[in-house]
Amino acid sequence: MWDVADYVRLRTGGDDAALDEIAERGALRGKRVLDLGCGPGRSTRALAERHGARATGVDASAEMVAAARAHVPDDVEIVEARAEGLPFPDGAFDAVVAQFVVHLLDRPRAFTEARRVLRPGGAFFVKTEDPATMEGYWAVPLLPSYLAVERSRFPAVDVLERELRDAGFASVEIFHRAVPRELSRAEAIERLRSRAHSTFGLLPPGELEDGIRRAPNVLEDPVRYTLHLVIATARRS
């Protein structure tokens, strides 16, 4: 889905203010925390080093797992496995964190697995994007199909809450955060060329190439936009 080297080079996030909020809300210091869909390990490392969690990262991509192992401290475990079939016993973790990954999963199965590996009273933290607010994303003016494709992948807030409750979580709290972002025009074009976002690879043939050609004349420099985050906290009874 991605070139891992480009992903590491061009993608930010994971280790950000939203993770700090999750760590504070969950009082994760000293806790057993599973970083679900850890990617190159930025968030796993932050959970271990900055927040003092006993962190474990898991990702389905062998390439991402290799990148994560090179990024995290030696005593942090990184496991290659799918979220829909976690190789951990029941109740193995105090918290599970999933950042910008639920749109890639079979959510009913993955959410059930997340609940299974949580101890009673444990919390599942989901950070994702609100599809109702995606029209302001910087790539939308360049790519006619982008908004519809992206919205079809990310769960609406009410759908996310329902899916978490259907998976057996006793309570679900939803928080919204607006995060201003900025990148140079050159950085934006490089993200397009490298397909740094998985949606870029799902567009109709030729659309991405046309967007790249038009980008120098359409995008301002710098490119400014707001990312509207949804942070859900689902607790196991």
Secondary structure, 3 states (H helix, E strand, C coil): CCCHHHHHHHCCCCCCHHHHHHHHHHCCCCCEEEEECCCCCHHHHHHHHCCCCEEEEEECCHHHHHHHHHHCCCCCEEEECCCCCCCCCCCCEEEEEEECCHHHCCHHHHHHHHHHCEEEEEEEEEEEECHHHHHHCCCCCCCCCHHHHHHHHCCCHHHHHHHHHHCCCCEEEEEEEEEEEEECHHHHHHHHHHCCCHHHHHCCCCHHHHHHHHHHHHCCCCEEEEEEEEEEEEECC
